[in-house]
């Protein structure tokens, strides 16, 4: 009789980034991918605002929410398939995840849902967290469709 795990493939961590406007289907896609993966872990800055099963958004805490998401996903990357589903409208927002994966030799897949084929009005109505139409419109205007060619630095770190 052979060794017990000899026919099983060795697990290899990965990073999947799902980006898209609010209401485009990021969470739905993340959950679908997680069902297909070995040892998946899902991460989103929105998780920070979940308190006793209720979403309590505070825009003043966005930096802390994103920091917590980054730290948790990076920590998990060594042992799990990390799936991060945030808006990621610009490259610099993905950079901490991309850098951490690169440093660890972890393969990365970026899934760009953009608007999921929906108008701004439908996105504002569809999103689960009450992101208003005006914010969806601002996010669309700032969207970097060619993120791989854009500046990795945050806007405040760029010289003009």
C-alpha positions as a Markdown table, in Angstrom:
| # | Residue | x | y | z |
|---|---|---|---|---|
| 1 | Unk | 0.0 | 0.0 | 0.0 |
| 2 | Unk | 1.4 | 3.4 | -1.0 |
| 3 | Unk | 1.7 | 6.5 | 1.2 |
| 4 | Unk | -1.6 | 8.1 | 2.2 |
| 5 | Unk | -1.1 | 11.5 | 0.5 |
| 6 | Unk | 0.9 | 10.3 | -2.5 |
| 7 | Unk | -1.9 | 10.8 | -5.0 |
| 8 | Unk | -3.0 | 14.2 | -3.6 |
| 9 | Unk | -1.6 | 17.4 | -5.1 |
| 10 | Unk | 0.3 | 19.6 | -2.7 |
| 11 | Unk | -1.6 | 22.7 | -1.7 |
| 12 | Unk | -0.2 | 26.0 | -2.9 |
| 13 | Unk | -1.4 | 29.3 | -1.6 |
| 14 | Unk | -2.7 | 31.9 | -4.1 |
| 15 | Unk | -4.1 | 35.4 | -4.1 |
| 16 | Unk | -7.2 | 36.4 | -6.0 |
| 17 | Unk | -8.1 | 40.0 | -6.1 |
| 18 | Unk | -11.7 | 40.9 | -7.2 |
| 19 | Unk | -12.2 | 44.5 | -8.1 |
| 20 | Unk | -15.4 | 46.3 | -9.2 |
| 21 | Unk | -17.7 | 49.1 | -8.5 |
| 22 | Unk | -20.2 | 48.7 | -5.6 |
| 23 | Unk | -23.0 | 46.4 | -6.7 |
| 24 | Unk | -21.0 | 44.7 | -9.5 |
| 25 | Unk | -21.0 | 41.3 | -7.8 |
| 26 | Unk | -17.6 | 41.1 | -6.1 |
| 27 | Unk | -18.8 | 39.3 | -3.0 |
| 28 | Unk | -20.9 | 36.9 | -5.0 |
| 29 | Unk | -18.0 | 36.1 | -7.2 |
| 30 | Unk | -15.6 | 35.7 | -4.2 |
| 31 | Unk | -18.0 | 33.2 | -2.6 |
| 32 | Unk | -18.3 | 31.2 | -5.8 |
| 33 | Unk | -14.5 | 31.0 | -6.2 |
| 34 | Unk | -14.1 | 30.0 | -2.5 |
| 35 | Unk | -16.4 | 27.0 | -3.1 |
| 36 | Unk | -14.0 | 25.8 | -5.8 |
| 37 | Unk | -10.7 | 26.3 | -3.9 |
| 38 | Unk | -8.8 | 24.4 | -1.3 |
| 39 | Unk | -8.4 | 26.2 | 2.0 |
| 40 | Unk | -10.0 | 29.5 | 0.9 |
| 41 | Unk | -10.2 | 32.7 | 3.1 |
| 42 | Unk | -12.2 | 35.7 | 2.0 |
| 43 | Unk | -11.3 | 39.3 | 2.9 |
| 44 | Unk | -13.0 | 42.6 | 2.4 |
| 45 | Unk | -12.7 | 46.0 | 4.1 |
| 46 | Unk | -16.4 | 45.8 | 4.6 |
| 47 | Unk | -15.9 | 43.0 | 7.1 |
| 48 | Unk | -14.4 | 45.7 | 9.5 |
| 49 | Unk | -17.8 | 47.4 | 9.6 |
| 50 | Unk | -19.8 | 44.3 | 10.5 |
| 51 | Unk | -20.9 | 44.5 | 14.2 |
| 52 | Unk | -23.1 | 41.8 | 15.6 |
| 53 | Unk | -24.2 | 40.9 | 12.1 |
| 54 | Unk | -25.1 | 44.4 | 11.2 |
| 55 | Unk | -23.2 | 46.7 | 8.7 |
| 56 | Unk | -22.2 | 49.9 | 10.5 |
| 57 | Unk | -20.2 | 52.0 | 8.1 |
| 58 | Unk | -18.1 | 54.9 | 9.3 |
| 59 | Unk | -16.2 | 56.7 | 6.6 |
| 60 | Unk | -13.7 | 58.0 | 9.2 |
| 61 | Unk | -12.7 | 54.4 | 9.9 |
| 62 | Unk | -11.9 | 53.5 | 6.2 |
| 63 | Unk | -8.1 | 53.7 | 6.6 |
| 64 | Unk | -8.4 | 51.3 | 9.6 |
| 65 | Unk | -10.7 | 49.0 | 7.7 |
| 66 | Unk | -8.4 | 48.7 | 4.7 |
| 67 | Unk | -5.4 | 48.3 | 7.0 |
| 68 | Unk | -7.1 | 45.5 | 8.9 |
| 69 | Unk | -8.0 | 43.8 | 5.6 |
| 70 | Unk | -4.5 | 44.1 | 4.2 |
| 71 | Unk | -2.9 | 42.7 | 7.4 |
| 72 | Unk | -5.3 | 39.8 | 7.6 |
| 73 | Unk | -5.0 | 38.8 | 4.0 |
| 74 | Unk | -1.2 | 39.0 | 4.0 |
| 75 | Unk | -1.0 | 36.9 | 7.2 |
| 76 | Unk | -3.3 | 34.3 | 5.6 |
| 77 | Unk | -1.4 | 34.1 | 2.3 |
| 78 | Unk | 1.2 | 31.7 | 3.5 |
| 79 | Unk | -1.3 | 28.9 | 4.4 |
| 80 | Unk | -4.5 | 29.7 | 2.5 |
| 81 | Unk | -5.9 | 30.8 | -0.8 |
| 82 | Unk | -6.7 | 34.5 | -0.1 |
| 83 | Unk | -9.6 | 36.0 | -1.9 |
| 84 | Unk | -9.8 | 39.8 | -1.5 |
| 85 | Unk | -12.9 | 41.5 | -2.8 |
| 86 | Unk | -12.8 | 45.3 | -2.5 |
| 87 | Unk | -13.5 | 48.1 | -5.0 |
| 88 | Unk | -9.8 | 48.6 | -5.9 |
| 89 | Unk | -10.6 | 51.3 | -8.4 |
| 90 | Unk | -6.9 | 52.2 | -8.7 |
| 91 | Unk | -3.7 | 50.3 | -8.8 |
| 92 | Unk | -2.2 | 51.8 | -5.6 |
| 93 | Unk | -5.1 | 50.3 | -3.6 |
| 94 | Unk | -4.0 | 46.7 | -4.7 |
| 95 | Unk | -0.3 | 47.3 | -4.3 |
| 96 | Unk | 0.1 | 46.1 | -0.7 |
| 97 | Unk | -1.5 | 42.8 | -1.7 |
| 98 | Unk | 0.4 | 42.5 | -5.0 |
| 99 | Unk | 3.8 | 43.3 | -3.3 |
| 100 | Unk | 3.2 | 40.8 | -0.5 |
| 101 | Unk | 2.3 | 38.0 | -2.9 |
| 102 | Unk | 5.3 | 38.8 | -5.1 |
| 103 | Unk | 7.7 | 38.7 | -2.1 |
| 104 | Unk | 6.3 | 35.3 | -1.1 |
| 105 | Unk | 6.3 | 33.9 | -4.6 |
| 106 | Unk | 2.5 | 33.5 | -4.5 |
| 107 | Unk | 0.6 | 33.5 | -7.8 |
| 108 | Unk | -1.9 | 36.3 | -8.2 |
| 109 | Unk | -5.1 | 36.5 | -10.3 |
| 110 | Unk | -6.9 | 39.8 | -10.7 |
| 111 | Unk | -10.6 | 39.6 | -11.7 |
| 112 | Unk | -12.0 | 42.9 | -13.0 |
| 113 | Unk | -15.7 | 43.1 | -12.8 |
| 114 | Unk | -15.8 | 46.9 | -13.3 |
| 115 | Unk | -19.5 | 47.6 | -13.4 |
| 116 | Unk | -20.8 | 44.1 | -14.1 |
| 117 | Unk | -22.6 | 45.5 | -17.1 |
| 118 | Unk | -24.9 | 47.7 | -14.9 |
| 119 | Unk | -25.6 | 51.4 | -15.0 |
| 120 | Unk | -24.6 | 53.7 | -12.1 |
| 121 | Unk | -28.3 | 53.8 | -11.0 |
| 122 | Unk | -28.6 | 50.1 | -10.9 |
| 123 | Unk | -25.3 | 49.7 | -9.1 |
| 124 | Unk | -26.5 | 52.2 | -6.5 |
| 125 | Unk | -29.7 | 50.2 | -6.0 |
| 126 | Unk | -27.9 | 46.8 | -6.1 |
| 127 | Unk | -25.1 | 47.3 | -3.7 |
| 128 | Unk | -25.6 | 45.9 | -0.2 |
| 129 | Unk | -24.1 | 48.7 | 1.8 |
| 130 | Unk | -26.0 | 51.7 | 0.6 |
| 131 | Unk | -23.3 | 53.4 | -1.5 |
| 132 | Unk | -25.1 | 56.4 | -3.0 |
| 133 | Unk | -25.3 | 57.1 | -6.7 |
| 134 | Unk | -23.0 | 60.1 | -6.5 |
| 135 | Unk | -20.2 | 57.9 | -4.9 |
| 136 | Unk | -20.7 | 55.2 | -7.6 |
| 137 | Unk | -20.3 | 57.9 | -10.2 |
| 138 | Unk | -17.1 | 59.3 | -8.7 |
| 139 | Unk | -15.7 | 55.8 | -8.4 |
| 140 | Unk | -16.5 | 55.1 | -12.1 |
| 141 | Unk | -14.8 | 58.4 | -13.1 |
| 142 | Unk | -11.6 | 57.4 | -11.2 |
| 143 | Unk | -11.6 | 53.8 | -12.5 |
| 144 | Unk | -8.2 | 52.5 | -13.8 |
| 145 | Unk | -9.2 | 49.9 | -16.3 |
| 146 | Unk | -5.5 | 49.4 | -17.3 |
| 147 | Unk | -4.4 | 49.1 | -13.7 |
| 148 | Unk | -1.2 | 47.1 | -14.6 |
| 149 | Unk | 0.1 | 50.2 | -16.5 |
| 150 | Unk | -0.7 | 52.8 | -13.9 |
| 151 | Unk | 1.3 | 54.4 | -11.1 |
| 152 | Unk | 1.7 | 52.1 | -8.0 |
| 153 | Unk | 1.9 | 55.0 | -5.6 |
| 154 | Unk | -1.0 | 56.6 | -3.9 |
| 155 | Unk | -2.1 | 60.0 | -5.3 |
| 156 | Unk | -0.6 | 61.9 | -2.4 |
| 157 | Unk | 2.8 | 60.2 | -3.0 |
| 158 | Unk | 3.1 | 61.3 | -6.6 |
| 159 | Unk | 5.0 | 64.3 | -7.8 |
| 160 | Unk | 3.1 | 66.4 | -10.3 |
